């Protein structure tokens, strides 16, 4: 006697807002796994919807990718980080450690790291948009806070050499995720302790390096002011 057919439970009807969130979450996971050459028809199949339905929410792949960028990179940024970096009632080393611990917890994910790497390989503008965002929101601030903490001139324009040093710290922390999610290599067991170690090493050398690239008259003026 054949076994009785098991009826599948009826699929819950999603509201338009829920459907859009479902598509975006599925797209984030799909492109992180397959890269941006993944076809929308395969994404639709994975989501259990038709490709025309997907295009009702996103008129083309570019629109969907832009929404993925907003979801993964833009919406997760915390504006309070910018205020905390500038809080001079806290030592600069503790400010940087707090920020990079929180930031690492945000970016050290399968989706964040792999999407960023795939975007660079594909030539999408994810990387340039996000890195310009970091420069505007974070890197110039960090330069000025390091200068202030070490009595360096805050009126001189930020130099590209200083920004390159900030990049070196930022990239070292990002690379932890690359080791884990791209290369499949082990990473430090205590990530917070490793970040603190990297920040300490950076701050040990960065002030002297900053001083070397700042205009000498500006430095002399600051030194004279401190002697009074």
C-alpha positions as CSV (number, residue, x, y, z in Angstrom):
1,X,0.0,0.0,0.0
2,X,1.5,3.3,-1.0
3,X,2.4,5.7,1.8
4,X,-0.1,8.6,2.2
5,X,1.1,11.9,0.7
6,X,2.2,14.4,3.2
7,X,0.7,17.8,2.6
8,X,3.2,20.6,2.7
9,X,2.1,23.4,5.1
10,X,0.8,26.4,3.1
11,X,3.4,29.0,2.5
12,X,2.9,32.2,4.5
13,X,2.0,35.2,2.4
14,X,4.5,37.9,3.0
15,X,3.8,41.6,3.0
16,X,5.7,43.7,0.5
17,X,8.0,45.0,3.2
18,X,8.7,41.5,4.4
19,X,9.2,40.2,0.9
20,X,11.8,42.9,0.2
21,X,13.7,42.2,3.4
22,X,13.6,38.5,2.5
23,X,15.0,39.2,-1.0
24,X,17.8,41.4,0.4
25,X,18.8,38.9,3.1
26,X,18.8,36.2,0.5
27,X,20.8,38.3,-2.0
28,X,23.5,39.1,0.7
29,X,23.9,35.4,1.5
30,X,23.8,34.3,-2.2
31,X,26.3,36.8,-3.5
32,X,28.7,36.2,-0.6
33,X,28.7,32.5,-1.5
34,X,28.8,32.7,-5.3
35,X,30.2,36.2,-6.1
36,X,28.5,38.9,-8.2
37,X,28.5,36.8,-11.3
38,X,25.6,34.8,-9.7
39,X,22.5,35.0,-11.8
40,X,19.3,36.6,-10.5
41,X,17.3,33.6,-11.8
42,X,19.4,31.3,-9.5
43,X,18.8,33.7,-6.6
44,X,15.1,33.7,-7.3
45,X,15.0,29.9,-7.4
46,X,16.9,29.8,-4.1
47,X,14.4,32.2,-2.6
48,X,11.5,30.1,-3.9
49,X,10.1,33.0,-6.0
50,X,9.9,33.8,-9.7
51,X,12.4,36.1,-11.4
52,X,9.6,38.5,-12.5
53,X,8.6,38.8,-8.8
54,X,12.1,39.6,-7.8
55,X,12.2,42.3,-10.5
56,X,9.0,43.8,-9.1
57,X,11.0,44.8,-6.1
58,X,14.3,45.5,-7.9
59,X,14.1,46.5,-11.5
60,X,17.5,45.2,-12.3
61,X,20.6,43.5,-10.9
62,X,22.3,46.9,-10.4
63,X,19.5,48.1,-8.2
64,X,19.7,44.9,-6.1
65,X,23.4,45.2,-5.7
66,X,23.1,48.8,-4.6
67,X,20.6,47.6,-1.9
68,X,23.0,44.9,-0.8
69,X,25.7,47.6,-0.4
70,X,23.4,49.7,1.7
71,X,22.4,46.8,3.8
72,X,25.9,45.4,4.5
73,X,28.1,48.5,4.6
74,X,26.1,51.7,5.0
75,X,23.3,50.8,7.4
76,X,25.5,49.0,9.9
77,X,27.8,51.9,10.5
78,X,27.2,53.5,14.0
79,X,27.4,57.2,14.0
80,X,28.2,57.3,17.7
81,X,31.7,55.9,16.8
82,X,32.6,59.2,15.3
83,X,31.7,61.1,18.5
84,X,33.5,58.6,20.7
85,X,36.7,58.8,18.6
86,X,36.7,62.6,19.3
87,X,36.0,62.3,23.1
88,X,39.3,63.6,24.5
89,X,38.2,62.8,28.1
90,X,39.3,59.3,27.2
91,X,42.9,58.4,26.2
92,X,43.6,58.0,22.5
93,X,44.7,54.4,22.9
94,X,41.5,53.4,24.7
95,X,39.4,55.2,22.1
96,X,41.0,53.4,19.3
97,X,40.8,50.0,21.1
98,X,37.1,50.5,21.8
99,X,36.4,51.5,18.3
100,X,38.3,48.7,16.6
101,X,36.9,46.0,19.0
102,X,33.4,47.1,18.0
103,X,34.2,47.6,14.4
104,X,35.9,44.2,14.1
105,X,32.8,42.6,15.6
106,X,30.8,44.2,12.8
107,X,33.0,43.3,9.8
108,X,34.4,39.9,10.8
109,X,31.5,38.1,9.2
110,X,31.4,35.7,6.2
111,X,29.1,38.1,4.2
112,X,31.0,41.3,5.0
113,X,34.4,40.1,4.1
114,X,33.5,38.0,1.0
115,X,31.3,40.6,-0.5
116,X,34.0,43.2,-0.2
117,X,36.6,41.0,-1.8
118,X,34.2,39.9,-4.6
119,X,33.3,43.5,-5.3
120,X,36.9,44.4,-5.7
121,X,37.6,41.5,-8.1
122,X,34.4,42.3,-10.1
123,X,35.3,46.0,-10.3
124,X,32.1,47.2,-8.6
125,X,32.1,50.5,-6.8
126,X,31.5,48.9,-3.4
127,X,35.1,49.3,-2.4
128,X,35.6,52.9,-3.6
129,X,32.4,54.1,-2.1
130,X,33.0,52.5,1.3
131,X,36.7,53.5,1.5
132,X,35.7,57.1,0.6
133,X,33.1,56.9,3.4
134,X,35.8,55.7,5.9
135,X,38.1,58.5,4.9
136,X,35.4,61.2,5.4
137,X,33.9,59.7,8.6
138,X,36.9,58.3,10.4
139,X,40.5,58.5,9.1
140,X,40.9,62.3,9.2
141,X,39.4,62.3,12.7
142,X,41.9,59.7,13.9
143,X,44.8,61.7,12.5
144,X,43.7,64.8,14.4
145,X,43.1,63.0,17.6
146,X,46.6,61.4,17.5
147,X,48.1,64.8,16.8
148,X,46.2,66.3,19.7
149,X,47.2,63.6,22.1
150,X,50.9,64.1,21.3
151,X,51.0,67.9,21.1
152,X,51.3,68.0,17.4
153,X,49.9,70.8,15.2
154,X,46.2,70.5,14.6
155,X,45.9,73.3,12.1
156,X,48.0,71.8,9.4
157,X,46.1,69.9,6.7
158,X,46.0,66.1,7.0
159,X,48.8,64.6,4.9
160,X,48.5,61.5,2.7
161,X,51.4,60.0,4.6
162,X,49.4,60.2,7.8
163,X,46.3,58.6,6.1
164,X,48.5,55.8,4.8
165,X,49.5,55.0,8.4
166,X,45.9,54.9,9.5
167,X,45.2,52.5,6.5
168,X,48.0,50.2,7.8
169,X,46.2,49.8,11.1
170,X,42.7,49.5,9.6
171,X,44.0,47.0,7.0
172,X,45.7,44.8,9.6
173,X,42.4,44.4,11.4
174,X,40.4,43.8,8.2
175,X,42.9,41.2,7.1
176,X,42.0,39.0,10.1
177,X,38.7,38.4,8.4
178,X,40.4,37.7,5.1
179,X,42.5,35.0,6.7
180,X,39.4,33.4,8.1
181,X,36.8,33.8,5.4
182,X,38.9,33.8,2.2
183,X,42.0,31.7,3.1
184,X,40.4,29.5,5.7
185,X,43.3,30.1,8.0
186,X,43.2,30.2,11.8
187,X,42.9,33.6,13.5
188,X,43.8,34.7,17.1
189,X,41.6,33.0,19.7
190,X,41.2,36.3,21.6
191,X,40.4,38.8,18.9
192,X,40.0,41.8,21.4
193,X,43.4,41.1,22.8
194,X,44.9,40.9,19.4
195,X,43.3,44.2,18.4
196,X,44.6,45.9,21.6
197,X,48.1,44.6,20.7
198,X,47.9,46.0,17.2
199,X,46.7,49.4,18.4
200,X,49.5,49.6,21.0
201,X,52.1,48.8,18.3
202,X,50.6,51.4,16.0
203,X,50.5,54.1,18.6
204,X,54.0,53.4,19.7
205,X,55.3,54.5,16.3
206,X,52.6,56.7,14.7
207,X,53.2,59.9,16.6
208,X,56.9,60.1,15.7
209,X,56.0,59.3,12.1
210,X,53.3,62.0,12.1
211,X,55.8,64.5,13.5
212,X,58.3,63.7,10.7
213,X,55.8,64.6,7.9
214,X,54.3,67.8,9.5
215,X,55.7,71.2,8.4
216,X,58.6,72.1,10.7
217,X,57.5,75.7,11.3
218,X,54.2,74.4,12.7
219,X,56.0,72.0,15.0
220,X,58.4,74.7,16.2
221,X,55.4,77.0,17.0
222,X,53.8,74.3,19.0
223,X,57.0,73.5,20.9
224,X,57.5,77.2,21.7
225,X,54.0,77.4,23.0
226,X,54.5,74.5,25.3
227,X,57.6,76.0,26.9
228,X,55.8,79.2,28.0
